[in-house]
């Protein structure tokens, strides 16, 4: 009985070693594949690659609309005028 237990234990250790080796090889293959890709982030320019325009020639921001909503009193006065 002890011999069978030892044999099963050796088999389990061999399977674990084989799995670890396969995972290691897969990780190496994945890194090689990833390094061979030409990703967009390596193609496009990053921060600092653009020439900024001169700040003295920049157009300033817009203004808020000049529309002024009528108050309740203005609405009532307009109704009275129309009557």
WOURWO-V416799 format. One line per field, one symbol per residue. ss: DSSP state (h for helix, s for strand, l for the rest). phi: phi as a letter, one per 20 degrees, with the letter a starting at -180 (. if undefined). psi: psi as a letter, one per 40 degrees, with the letter a starting at -180 (. if undefined). Layout:
ss->???
phi->???
psi->???
This chain:
ss->lhhhhhhhhhhhhhhhhhhhhhhhhhhhhhhhhhhhlllhhhhlllllllllllhhhllllllllllllllhhhhhhhhhhhl
phi->.ffffffffffffffffffffffffffffffffffefdfffeeffdgneeefffffdfffffdffefdffefffffffffffe
psi->dddddddddddddddddddddddddddddddddddeigideediiaieeihiiheeeihiiaiiiehhiiidddddddddde.
